[in-house]
Amino acid sequence: MADDLLKPEEIEALLKAAGTGDQPTGPGRNPAEAGLNAGALGALAAARSGQSPSGSPQPKSPAERLLEQAQAGLAAAVSPNLQGHGIPPELGAASPFQFQAFDTGHAAGDGVSLNALQDVELDLRIELGRTELVIEEVLQLKSGSVVPLDKLAGDPVDILVNGRLVARGEVLVLNDNFCVRVAEIVAPAL
């Protein structure tokens, strides 16, 4: 399909050979309908072959030479053998990367032991319940106000670590202190 289009040089050669500038030809037009004579057809064939009508090669413009260099560089870049532009020897030989199998166990010295994580601080919260209040209700709170929660007495409370639910428990009083006994560990959501 790209071969059907005329290049600017071909159009100029046709117009010069035909002796007129107002009868351009284009893809899909019959040269005879365009009023071209045998000389114009010869100029068209010469323009497509890269030669002048006299048979000598046409000099290439700087833009054409630059285009040919770019095409050659692109062909070299996509070439599978890189045409001599391989990996420099000082970088060593290339080899495919080997992934470690996931089904094999890890040795005891592979990673950091659990003891290294014992000093990491976490935010632990026990949530008795939740409620929603409008600003007016919050402004009316004072010492002794009762705020109803969404849980009943005796319902399990949520145990959150760094904002993530990890367990549920029950509230106890032990030696006049509130405590929470872990009743259920919640499976992590994936």
C-alpha positions in Angstrom: 0.0 0.0 0.0 2.9 2.3 0.8 4.4 1.6 -2.7 1.3 3.2 -4.3 2.2 6.6 -3.0 4.4 8.9 -5.0 7.4 10.6 -3.3 7.9 14.3 -3.8 10.9 13.6 -6.1 8.7 11.4 -8.3 6.0 14.1 -8.5 8.6 16.8 -9.5 10.1 14.4 -12.1 6.7 13.8 -13.6 5.8 17.4 -13.7 9.1 18.3 -15.4 8.8 15.5 -17.9 5.2 16.5 -18.7 6.0 20.1 -19.0 3.2 21.3 -16.9 2.6 21.9 -13.2 -1.2 21.7 -13.0 -1.7 18.0 -13.8 -0.5 16.0 -10.8 -1.0 12.3 -10.6 -1.7 10.4 -7.5 -2.3 6.8 -6.4 -5.2 5.2 -8.3 -5.0 7.6 -11.3 -4.2 6.3 -14.7 -1.1 8.1 -16.1 -2.9 8.3 -19.5 -5.8 10.1 -17.9 -3.4 12.6 -16.3 -2.1 13.5 -19.7 1.4 12.0 -19.3 3.4 11.0 -22.3 6.0 8.3 -22.6 8.7 10.7 -21.4 6.9 11.3 -18.2 6.4 7.6 -17.7 10.1 7.0 -18.2 10.8 9.8 -15.7 8.5 8.1 -13.2 10.2 4.7 -13.7 13.6 6.5 -13.3 12.5 8.3 -10.2 11.3 5.0 -8.6 14.6 3.3 -9.4 16.7 6.2 -8.0 18.2 7.2 -11.4 17.8 10.2 -13.6 16.1 9.7 -17.0 19.6 9.5 -18.6 20.4 6.4 -16.5 23.0 8.0 -14.1 22.3 7.9 -10.4 20.8 11.0 -8.9 22.8 12.8 -6.2 21.2 12.3 -2.7 20.2 15.3 -0.7 21.5 15.6 2.9 18.0 14.8 4.2 17.9 11.5 2.1 21.4 10.5 3.4 20.3 11.2 7.0 17.1 9.2 6.5 19.2 6.3 5.1 21.6 6.5 8.1 18.6 6.4 10.5 17.1 3.4 8.7 20.4 1.6 8.9 20.7 2.4 12.6 17.2 1.1 13.2 17.9 -2.1 11.3 21.0 -2.6 13.4 19.2 -2.0 16.6 16.5 -4.5 16.0 18.8 -7.1 14.4 19.0 -10.3 16.5 22.8 -10.6 16.1 23.5 -6.9 16.8 25.9 -6.9 13.7 29.1 -6.8 15.8 27.8 -4.5 18.5 27.5 -7.3 21.1 28.2 -7.2 24.8 31.7 -5.9 25.7 34.0 -8.7 26.9 34.8 -6.8 30.1 31.2 -7.2 31.2 31.4 -11.0 31.1 29.3 -13.5 29.2 25.5 -13.2 29.3 23.5 -16.0 30.9 19.8 -16.4 31.6 18.7 -15.6 35.2 17.8 -18.6 37.3 14.9 -18.1 39.7 14.9 -19.8 43.0 12.2 -22.4 43.5 9.5 -21.5 45.9 8.8 -25.0 47.1 12.2 -25.4 48.7 12.5 -24.6 52.5 14.8 -22.0 53.8 17.8 -22.8 55.9 18.1 -21.4 59.5 20.7 -18.8 58.5 18.9 -17.4 55.4 17.0 -14.5 56.9 16.7 -12.4 60.0 15.6 -14.3 63.1 12.4 -13.5 64.9 14.4 -12.1 67.8 15.4 -9.1 65.7 11.7 -8.1 65.6 11.0 -8.3 69.3 11.8 -4.6 69.9 9.5 -3.3 67.1 6.8 -1.1 68.6 3.2 -1.6 67.5 0.0 0.4 68.2 -2.4 -1.9 70.1 -6.0 -0.7 70.6 -9.0 -2.3 72.2 -12.2 -1.0 70.6 -15.3 -1.4 72.9 -17.6 -0.1 70.2 -18.3 2.7 67.7 -20.9 5.4 67.3 -21.5 8.4 65.0 -22.3 11.8 66.4 -23.0 15.1 64.7 -20.9 18.2 65.7 -23.8 19.5 67.9 -23.8 16.3 70.0 -20.0 16.4 70.4 -20.2 20.0 71.6 -22.8 19.1 74.2 -20.6 16.4 75.8 -19.5 17.1 79.4 -18.2 15.2 82.3 -20.7 12.4 83.2 -22.3 12.3 79.6 -23.3 8.8 78.4 -22.3 7.9 74.8 -24.2 4.8 73.5 -22.1 2.4 71.4 -23.0 -0.1 68.7 -22.2 -3.1 70.9 -24.1 -4.7 73.7 -22.7 -5.5 77.1 -20.9 -8.9 76.9 -20.2 -8.7 73.2 -16.6 -9.4 72.2 -14.4 -6.3 71.7 -12.1 -5.8 68.7 -8.3 -5.9 69.2 -6.6 -3.8 66.6 -2.8 -3.8 65.8 -1.7 -0.8 63.8 -5.3 -0.2 62.8 -5.8 -3.8 61.5 -8.3 -6.2 63.2 -6.2 -9.2 64.5 -8.4 -10.6 67.3 -11.5 -10.4 69.4 -11.7 -10.7 73.1 -13.9 -10.3 76.2 -13.6 -7.6 78.8 -12.7 -8.7 82.4 -12.0 -7.0 85.7 -8.9 -8.3 87.5 -7.7 -6.7 90.7 -9.8 -3.5 90.0 -8.2 -3.2 86.5 -9.9 -3.7 83.2 -8.4 -6.6 81.1 -9.1 -8.2 77.8 -8.9 -12.0 77.3 -8.2 -13.0 73.7 -11.1 -15.3 72.6 -10.5 -15.5 68.8 -7.7 -14.8 66.4 -9.1 -13.3 63.2 -7.7 -14.6 59.9 -5.9 -11.9 57.9 -7.9 -10.6 54.9 -5.9 -11.1 51.7 
